[in-house]
């Protein structure tokens, strides 16, 4: 055997061994979420950034119909109620002259999932995200942009957490 074919056989054996090892360890590609319901009524305002992203994710699943009109409330299989969305900016550090040096951005969401009849499927839950943000007065505009980006990132993370919880509901 020449060296080229030896290397090819070795790499093929290594690749095949990797496939066998991954299949034996229980590795499986992420499957699309399966929901126990087909229609959901969302109580978030349509102009809310969280409401827009939540609707986009629910519709993007390809399995759900999102009802918006209050008259459709009783037609929905489930009602996703978001009680509060609180964004906070807390000063956590100052320099010697009393100027803000470090801030903490926080996002809190409280929600529950219930049937239109009132049966709780997911009891009241509070999800919390926080990010640290250094601050300098000379770069205030860029820090504003960074703050908006961090809030969007936290919001996306919370929406994904809610989606996973909705996917875990098995019976109505």
Secondary structure, 3 states (H helix, E strand, C coil): CCHHHHHHHHHHHHHHHHHHHHHHCCCCCCCCCCCCCCEEEECCCCCCHHHHHHHHHHHHCCCCEEECCHHHHHHCCEEEEEEEEEEEEEEEEECCCCCEEEEEEEEEEEEEEECCCCCEEEEEEEEEEEEEEECCHHHHHHHHHHHHHHHHHHHHHHHHHHHHHHHHCCCC
